[in-house]
Structures are given as structure tokens and as C-alpha cells.
Amino acid sequence: MMLTQMDRLAIYSVLCFITFCSLVIRSPDEMSIFALGGLIAAALGLWFELTNSPELEEEN
């Protein structure tokens, strides 16, 4: 089963939100490099999906 553009955007948005919340909730001395890396990776995936979105352009 292939994921649609909107499915991937929803997944990346949820991942960004979860990793951002995990960074905000923790104290600065407990900050995890994996959470920061996850936030950067999810943000890059979201940016990539939004810049290469012929499916979204067709809907407008």
C-alpha cells in the first residue's frame, strides 16, 4: 500500500510535534541528541514533502 502525499505530510507533522514536545518537556541537562536529531529529520522530511508537492498543486 502506497502512502499519499497527505498521509506523509500528516506523519511528518505528528513526528515534528512529538519530538518538539519531548524537547520542551525535558530539562536542558537531560536533552537527548536523538530527540534533536528526530526533530531535524522530521522537519527536513516535512520541508521536502512541501517543496515537491505536485499532488497539492493539483488540488488547489
Secondary structure, DSSP 8 states (H G I E B T S, - for coil): ----HHHHHHHHHHHHHHHHHHHHHS-GGG--HHHHHHHHHHHHHHHHHHHS-HHHHHH-
